[in-house]
Amino acid sequence: MTNKYLVMIALSLCTNFAFGQQKLVKDIDFDGVQDTVYLDAETSEIVCRLSGTKFKKISSKGIDESADFVHIGATKNGFECRINWMRAGYANQFRYNKALKKVQLIGMSRYEFGNAANDGSGESSVNLLTGDYIGDWNYFDDLANKGNGELIKIPQIKTKLLFKQTFLEDFSVANYELYADSCSKLYEQAKARTKLLKTHTKS
């Protein structure tokens, strides 16, 4: 066997191993039979094959991320697609809706480490079934601590964020972007309130 073929086999094994790491085997539709969920490395689509639909391919829209950044993992009642970068990331949680017989997006979360001073660091989540949003964020105040700067914790944000019902077939990165934009606005509003309160407290 030539070196060329040995290299090709090695590359194939590495590719299959990496792809295999993305496959989740779990009973998603609660019928006692194992189903599979995985990320299509070529299309960046989340794919479900459920026993209840005779393992017919159900896929999301492309999520515009390299497979190197994406992890498909199990949750208590379903699965999640988690995307992690160097200093930020987000996750989308899915669960099978028995009544509608569809895989539904039920929650989203995100985190940020912010810049070197951790300005804008924190995390948030939203329950799409109830609309409950919780955000724990920080900002760096350059003028605090006698001008040396200080990381300030913003009081926990609890509010309602309502989004339309979304199923796996309709899911794309646009769903997360809408959530991230809403989350950023809540952060800026809470940051402004916290700054104002600190100013009044000092005076």
N, C-alpha and C positions, 0 to 999 in steps of 0.2 A: 504494500500500500504506500503510495507516494506521500510526501510531506504535505502536498497541497490538499489531499483528501483528509489527512489527519487534522489539519487546521480547520477545514470546513466542518468536520464532525465535532471538533471542540467548540467552535462558534455556535453550532446548532444546539449542543448540549447546554451551553451557557444561556442562550436565548430561551430555551424551553424551561430552564430552571428559573430564570427571572420571571417569565410569564406565569409559571406555576405558582410563584409566590403571591400572585395577584388573584388566584382562584379561591373562592370561598365555597365550601360544601356545607350546606345547612338546610334544614327544613324551613323554608321561607313562608310557604303557604299553609302551614299547619295541618298537613294531611298525613303526616307520619313517614313521608318519603323524602329522601335527600334531594335538594335542588342545588343549582350552582349559580354563583354570581362571579363575574370577572370583568376586568378591564380589557377591552380590545386594544392591543398595543398599536395597531395600524390606524384605527379610526378614533381612538381616545373616547370610545363610547362605553358606558356601563351596560353590561349585558346580563340579563337574567334568563335562566332556563328552568321553568317550574314544571314539576310533575303534573300539577293540576291542569296545565295547558299542553300536556304531552311534550314538554320540553321545547316548545316553540320559542324561537329567539325573540326576546323583548329587549329593546335597547333604548338608551337615552340618546339625546343629541350629543355631538362631540363636546368635550369639556375643555378643549384647547390647552391641555397640559401634557407634558411628556410623562410617559409611564414611570419614569424614574422618581417623580414627585408624588405619585398617587398610590394610596394604599386602600384596599378593600378589606374591611374587617367586620367581624360579627358584633352585634349589639344584643341586648337581652331579648328583644322581640323582632329583630330584623337584621339590618346591616347598615354600614356607613361607608361613604367614600370620603377619605381624608386626603387633603393636599397640603404638604408641608414644604415651605421654602426655607431659606436661611434664617430669617427673622420674622416670619409671619406664616399663617396658614389658616385653613378653614376645613370644616367637615359638614357633610350633608347626610342626614339620617333618613332611612327608608323603612317602611313596614308594610306588610301585605294587608290590604283592606278586604276583609272577608265578604262584606256586603256587596262591594263593587267588583270584587275579584280582580283588583289591580294593585300594583306596587306603588305606594304613595309616599311622597316626600313629607315627612312629619316634623322635621326639625333642622335647624342650621346653627352653626357656631363658628366663631372666628377668634383668633388671637393675634397680638402684635407685640413684638419686643421694643418697637420704636427705634429711635436713633441711638447713638452711643450713650446719651444721657438718659435713655429709656423714656424720652418724651413721647407720649401717645401710646405707651405700653398698656396692656391689659387684655381682657377677654370678654366675650359676650355670647349669648345664646338666645334663640327664640323657639318656642314651642308652636309649631304651625297649626296644631289642633285647637289650641286655646288662645293663641295670640300673645302669650306671656313672654315678655322680653326682660332679660336681666343683663346688665352691663357693669363690669368692674374695671375702671380705667384710671390712668394716672397722667399727669402732665408735669413737665419740668419748669419750675419758676426760677428764672435767672436772677431775680431780685431778692429772693428769699434767703434766709440764713446769712444775713449781713452782706448780701451781694455775692456770696459764694455759690448760690443756687441750691435748690432742693427739689426732690421729687415729691409732688403733692398727690395724695390719693383723693380722687373725686368720690363723693358719697355714692353708694350703689344706686344705679339707675334701674327702676322698675316701672315698666309701662306696657302698653299694648301696641303690637305691630301686627297688622292683619294683611295677609297676602292671599292671593287666589289659590284654590286647591290645585295641586300639581301632582301629576303621576310620572312614573319613570319615562314613558314615551315622550313627554313634553319637557323633560328636565334638560337644562343647559346651564352654562356658566352665567347666563343672564339672570337666572334665579338668584344666584349668590350675589351678583353685582348689585341687584336691587336691594337686597338685605344689607350689604356692606355700605351702600350709600345712605340708607336710612339710619344705620348704626352710627356712621360718621357724623351725621347731623345731630343725633342725640348726644354724642360725645362733645361736640362743639358747644351745644347749648348748655350742657351740664358744666363744662369747663368755664364758660363765661359766668354762670351763676356762682360757682365756687370762688372764682377770682373776685367777683363783686362782694361776696360775703366776707372774704378775707380782708378786703379793703375797708369795709364798714367796721369790722371787728377791730382793726388797727386804729381807726379814727375814733 
